[in-house]
Amino acid sequence: MEPNERMVKAKQQVAQHRREFSCREVDEPQGERVPPGQHLVNNFPVLDLGCKPEIVLAEWALHIDGCVANPLTWDWEAFQRQPQVQITADFHCVTSWSMLDNEWSGVKFQHLLESVRPLPEAKFVLFEAFDEYTTNVTLKVCNDEDVLLATHWNGRPLTKDHGGPVRVIIPKLYGWKGAKWVKKITFSERDQRGFWEVRGYSNTALPWDNDRYG
């Protein structure tokens, strides 16, 4: 599935411009829960690469491999058998909007860690999606109680627009670090930058540091 090249190029040019001219947002945080440069929205905007994969649950699978003691694959039934939890977390998009108090349900990433048992040399995690999107995060960041393989938002199954059937949620980072339509997770000893990271976006993506572009 090919991304919308015109849209990708436009976003890449924005990242390059802001990086070259140090054009960072300077707004102060709006209270204790809204990072600098962000504004609140009540809806859930849809952002992707211009293509949304058609995923049949009977054919869906999540593959986990790399520097782990127990590589595994969960099909949909196996994924549903894993412990399911619910968290409430805020969501911050790099395009400057934030939503507060989202209720996410799914499988904790920490449960996945217990299942695959990363090896000592594992330091980084690469997420791959059904639309060929990739994004990278450190294992340290992923090993947090609020990082989730989410299937539901506010009590309803995630729609295709928002990354269903399963997307990654990492509340402490900008939203692009949480891959929609996730299909593969690879643990490695070396960092491999993802789709937006190689196109000028920050590698660390910390909302409270206004850390948008690398």
C-alpha positions as a LaTeX table, in Angstrom:
\begin{tabular}{lrrr}
\hline
Residue & $x$ (\AA) & $y$ (\AA) & $z$ (\AA) \\
\hline
Met1 & 0.00 & 0.00 & 0.00 \\
Glu2 & 1.58 & 3.26 & $-1.17$ \\
Pro3 & 1.39 & 6.46 & 0.91 \\
Asn4 & 0.12 & 9.72 & $-0.53$ \\
Glu5 & 3.45 & 11.10 & $-1.76$ \\
Arg6 & 2.23 & 14.69 & $-2.14$ \\
Met7 & 1.03 & 14.80 & 1.46 \\
Val8 & 4.19 & 13.14 & 2.76 \\
Lys9 & 6.40 & 15.60 & 0.86 \\
Ala10 & 4.47 & 18.57 & 2.23 \\
Lys11 & 4.87 & 17.38 & 5.82 \\
Gln12 & 8.53 & 16.66 & 5.22 \\
Gln13 & 9.07 & 20.20 & 3.92 \\
Val14 & 7.42 & 21.63 & 7.05 \\
Ala15 & 9.74 & 19.57 & 9.24 \\
Gln16 & 12.79 & 20.69 & 7.25 \\
His17 & 11.79 & 24.36 & 7.41 \\
Arg18 & 11.24 & 24.29 & 11.15 \\
Arg19 & 14.46 & 22.40 & 11.74 \\
Glu20 & 16.59 & 24.75 & 9.62 \\
Phe21 & 15.15 & 27.95 & 11.04 \\
Ser22 & 14.61 & 26.71 & 14.59 \\
Cys23 & 10.94 & 27.51 & 14.13 \\
Arg24 & 9.67 & 25.97 & 17.35 \\
Glu25 & 6.37 & 26.81 & 18.96 \\
Val26 & 6.85 & 29.20 & 21.87 \\
Asp27 & 3.40 & 29.09 & 23.45 \\
Glu28 & 3.42 & 28.37 & 27.14 \\
Pro29 & 1.61 & 25.25 & 28.37 \\
Gln30 & $-2.14$ & 25.77 & 28.74 \\
Gly31 & $-2.39$ & 24.61 & 32.30 \\
Glu32 & $-0.89$ & 21.49 & 33.78 \\
Arg33 & $-2.09$ & 19.03 & 31.12 \\
Val34 & $-1.68$ & 20.78 & 27.77 \\
Pro35 & 1.93 & 20.96 & 26.50 \\
Pro36 & 3.37 & 24.08 & 24.84 \\
Gly37 & 2.18 & 24.73 & 21.30 \\
Gln38 & $-0.93$ & 22.56 & 21.74 \\
His39 & $-4.65$ & 23.35 & 21.75 \\
Leu40 & $-7.56$ & 21.23 & 22.90 \\
Val41 & $-10.04$ & 19.51 & 20.59 \\
Asn42 & $-13.20$ & 17.57 & 21.39 \\
Asn43 & $-13.26$ & 15.39 & 18.28 \\
Phe44 & $-10.67$ & 12.83 & 17.14 \\
Pro45 & $-8.97$ & 14.11 & 13.96 \\
Val46 & $-7.94$ & 11.50 & 11.40 \\
Leu47 & $-4.30$ & 11.57 & 10.27 \\
Asp48 & $-2.49$ & 8.93 & 8.23 \\
Leu49 & $-0.37$ & 8.50 & 5.11 \\
Gly50 & $-3.37$ & 8.90 & 2.84 \\
Cys51 & $-4.20$ & 5.20 & 2.74 \\
Lys52 & $-6.12$ & 2.98 & 5.14 \\
Pro53 & $-5.51$ & $-0.77$ & 4.95 \\
Glu54 & $-8.38$ & $-3.23$ & 4.77 \\
Ile55 & $-7.78$ & $-5.73$ & 7.58 \\
Val56 & $-9.82$ & $-8.90$ & 8.04 \\
Leu57 & $-9.80$ & $-10.01$ & 11.67 \\
Ala58 & $-9.61$ & $-13.67$ & 10.69 \\
Glu59 & $-6.35$ & $-12.88$ & 8.87 \\
Trp60 & $-4.91$ & $-10.37$ & 11.35 \\
Ala61 & $-1.72$ & $-11.30$ & 13.19 \\
Leu62 & 0.86 & $-9.51$ & 15.31 \\
His63 & 4.44 & $-10.76$ & 14.96 \\
Ile64 & 7.03 & $-10.04$ & 17.66 \\
Asp65 & 10.68 & $-10.90$ & 17.00 \\
Gly66 & 14.26 & $-9.67$ & 17.18 \\
Cys67 & 16.30 & $-9.65$ & 20.39 \\
Val68 & 13.83 & $-11.66$ & 22.46 \\
Ala69 & 14.01 & $-15.04$ & 24.15 \\
Asn70 & 10.53 & $-16.04$ & 23.00 \\
Pro71 & 9.49 & $-14.71$ & 19.56 \\
Leu72 & 5.79 & $-15.13$ & 19.06 \\
Thr73 & 2.82 & $-14.44$ & 16.84 \\
Trp74 & $-0.64$ & $-13.62$ & 18.15 \\
Asp75 & $-3.59$ & $-14.08$ & 15.83 \\
Trp76 & $-6.79$ & $-12.27$ & 16.75 \\
Glu77 & $-8.08$ & $-15.04$ & 19.01 \\
Ala78 & $-4.75$ & $-15.32$ & 20.84 \\
Phe79 & $-4.57$ & $-11.56$ & 21.25 \\
Gln80 & $-8.05$ & $-11.51$ & 22.75 \\
Arg81 & $-6.99$ & $-14.15$ & 25.28 \\
Gln82 & $-4.29$ & $-11.87$ & 26.70 \\
Pro83 & $-5.14$ & $-9.84$ & 29.83 \\
Gln84 & $-7.19$ & $-6.81$ & 28.81 \\
Val85 & $-6.89$ & $-3.53$ & 30.70 \\
Gln86 & $-8.28$ & $-0.02$ & 30.51 \\
Ile87 & $-6.33$ & 3.19 & 31.00 \\
Thr88 & $-7.23$ & 6.88 & 30.88 \\
Ala89 & $-4.64$ & 9.02 & 29.15 \\
Asp90 & $-4.21$ & 12.27 & 27.24 \\
Phe91 & $-3.25$ & 12.27 & 23.57 \\
His92 & $-0.98$ & 14.88 & 21.96 \\
Cys93 & $-0.57$ & 15.15 & 18.19 \\
Val94 & 2.48 & 16.82 & 16.65 \\
Thr95 & 0.12 & 18.89 & 14.47 \\
Ser96 & $-0.72$ & 20.86 & 17.65 \\
Trp97 & $-3.96$ & 19.34 & 18.95 \\
Ser98 & $-4.53$ & 17.47 & 22.19 \\
Met99 & $-7.41$ & 15.40 & 23.58 \\
Leu100 & $-7.70$ & 14.81 & 27.30 \\
Asp101 & $-9.08$ & 11.87 & 29.29 \\
Asn102 & $-9.25$ & 9.27 & 26.54 \\
Glu103 & $-10.26$ & 5.81 & 27.70 \\
Trp104 & $-8.16$ & 3.18 & 25.94 \\
Ser105 & $-8.61$ & $-0.58$ & 26.29 \\
Gly106 & $-6.30$ & $-3.34$ & 25.15 \\
Val107 & $-3.18$ & $-5.27$ & 26.13 \\
Lys108 & $-0.42$ & $-3.65$ & 28.16 \\
Phe109 & 2.93 & $-3.52$ & 26.43 \\
Gln110 & 4.45 & $-4.65$ & 29.71 \\
His111 & 2.47 & $-7.88$ & 29.36 \\
Leu112 & 3.98 & $-8.34$ & 25.90 \\
Leu113 & 7.42 & $-7.82$ & 27.44 \\
Glu114 & 6.73 & $-10.54$ & 29.98 \\
Ser115 & 5.66 & $-12.86$ & 27.16 \\
Val116 & 8.60 & $-12.37$ & 24.78 \\
Arg117 & 11.33 & $-11.64$ & 27.38 \\
Pro118 & 13.68 & $-9.16$ & 25.66 \\
Leu119 & 17.35 & $-10.09$ & 25.77 \\
Pro120 & 19.83 & $-7.87$ & 27.65 \\
Glu121 & 21.08 & $-6.32$ & 24.40 \\
Ala122 & 17.59 & $-5.17$ & 23.37 \\
Lys123 & 17.45 & $-1.37$ & 23.67 \\
Phe124 & 15.05 & $-0.28$ & 20.93 \\
Val125 & 11.65 & $-1.20$ & 19.51 \\
Leu126 & 10.51 & $-0.80$ & 15.90 \\
Phe127 & 6.79 & $-0.87$ & 15.11 \\
Glu128 & 5.58 & $-1.77$ & 11.61 \\
Ala129 & 2.04 & $-1.25$ & 10.35 \\
Phe130 & $-0.16$ & $-2.76$ & 7.65 \\
Asp131 & 0.18 & 0.45 & 5.60 \\
Glu132 & 4.00 & 0.01 & 5.67 \\
Tyr133 & 4.37 & 2.82 & 8.22 \\
Thr134 & 7.16 & 2.42 & 10.77 \\
Thr135 & 8.17 & 4.23 & 13.94 \\
Asn136 & 10.86 & 3.67 & 16.55 \\
Val137 & 10.91 & 4.02 & 20.34 \\
Thr138 & 13.36 & 3.07 & 23.05 \\
Leu139 & 12.59 & $-0.03$ & 25.07 \\
Lys140 & 12.83 & 2.08 & 28.21 \\
Val141 & 9.97 & 4.29 & 27.01 \\
Cys142 & 7.87 & 1.29 & 25.99 \\
Asn143 & 8.29 & $-0.33$ & 29.39 \\
Asp144 & 5.72 & 1.91 & 31.04 \\
Glu145 & 2.36 & 1.16 & 32.62 \\
Asp146 & 0.43 & 3.39 & 30.22 \\
Val147 & 1.83 & 2.00 & 26.94 \\
Leu148 & $-0.89$ & $-0.05$ & 25.30 \\
Leu149 & $-1.74$ & $-2.19$ & 22.32 \\
Ala150 & $-5.18$ & $-0.63$ & 22.07 \\
Thr151 & $-8.33$ & $-2.12$ & 20.57 \\
His152 & $-10.95$ & 0.27 & 22.00 \\
Trp153 & $-11.31$ & 4.03 & 22.44 \\
Asn154 & $-13.92$ & 5.40 & 24.84 \\
Gly155 & $-15.65$ & 2.04 & 25.08 \\
Arg156 & $-15.92$ & 1.32 & 21.36 \\
Pro157 & $-13.75$ & $-0.78$ & 19.04 \\
Leu158 & $-11.20$ & 1.29 & 17.17 \\
Thr159 & $-12.40$ & 2.14 & 13.70 \\
Lys160 & $-10.24$ & 1.77 & 10.62 \\
Asp161 & $-9.76$ & 5.56 & 10.57 \\
His162 & $-8.17$ & 5.47 & 14.00 \\
Gly163 & $-5.96$ & 2.43 & 13.56 \\
Gly164 & $-8.23$ & $-0.51$ & 14.31 \\
Pro165 & $-8.19$ & $-3.32$ & 14.99 \\
Val166 & $-5.02$ & $-2.65$ & 17.03 \\
Arg167 & $-2.88$ & 0.45 & 17.38 \\
Val168 & $-0.09$ & 1.46 & 19.74 \\
Ile169 & $-0.70$ & 4.13 & 22.38 \\
Ile170 & 2.29 & 5.85 & 24.05 \\
Pro171 & 0.73 & 8.77 & 25.94 \\
Lys172 & 3.99 & 10.42 & 26.99 \\
Leu173 & 5.08 & 10.91 & 23.34 \\
Tyr174 & 3.52 & 12.66 & 20.36 \\
Gly175 & 0.90 & 10.53 & 18.67 \\
Trp176 & 2.91 & 9.56 & 15.57 \\
Lys177 & 5.02 & 7.28 & 17.78 \\
Gly178 & 1.95 & 5.10 & 18.31 \\
Ala179 & 1.60 & 3.15 & 15.07 \\
Lys180 & $-1.88$ & 2.54 & 13.72 \\
Trp181 & $-2.76$ & $-0.89$ & 12.26 \\
Val182 & 0.28 & $-2.45$ & 13.93 \\
Lys183 & 1.39 & $-5.80$ & 12.50 \\
Lys184 & 4.97 & $-6.34$ & 13.69 \\
Ile185 & 7.15 & $-5.38$ & 16.65 \\
Thr186 & 10.91 & $-5.90$ & 16.47 \\
Phe187 & 13.34 & $-5.56$ & 19.38 \\
Ser188 & 16.91 & $-4.62$ & 18.51 \\
Glu189 & 20.19 & $-3.45$ & 19.97 \\
Arg190 & 20.46 & $-0.58$ & 17.47 \\
Asp191 & 18.05 & 2.23 & 16.76 \\
Gln192 & 16.36 & 2.15 & 13.35 \\
Arg193 & 14.52 & 5.35 & 12.58 \\
Gly194 & 10.98 & 5.13 & 11.30 \\
Phe195 & 8.97 & 6.70 & 8.49 \\
Trp196 & 8.68 & 10.24 & 9.87 \\
Glu197 & 11.92 & 10.15 & 11.82 \\
Val198 & 13.99 & 9.83 & 8.63 \\
Arg199 & 11.95 & 12.69 & 7.13 \\
Gly200 & 12.86 & 15.30 & 9.73 \\
Tyr201 & 10.66 & 14.53 & 12.71 \\
Ser202 & 12.16 & 14.21 & 16.18 \\
Asn203 & 13.51 & 10.85 & 17.25 \\
Thr204 & 12.33 & 11.35 & 20.83 \\
Ala205 & 9.00 & 13.21 & 20.36 \\
Leu206 & 8.48 & 14.60 & 23.87 \\
Pro207 & 5.42 & 16.89 & 23.98 \\
Trp208 & 6.43 & 18.73 & 27.15 \\
Asp209 & 9.77 & 19.63 & 25.55 \\
Asn210 & 8.06 & 20.81 & 22.34 \\
Asp211 & 10.22 & 18.18 & 20.71 \\
Arg212 & 8.59 & 18.00 & 17.27 \\
Tyr213 & 11.37 & 18.08 & 14.70 \\
Gly214 & 14.88 & 16.68 & 14.78 \\
\hline
\end{tabular}
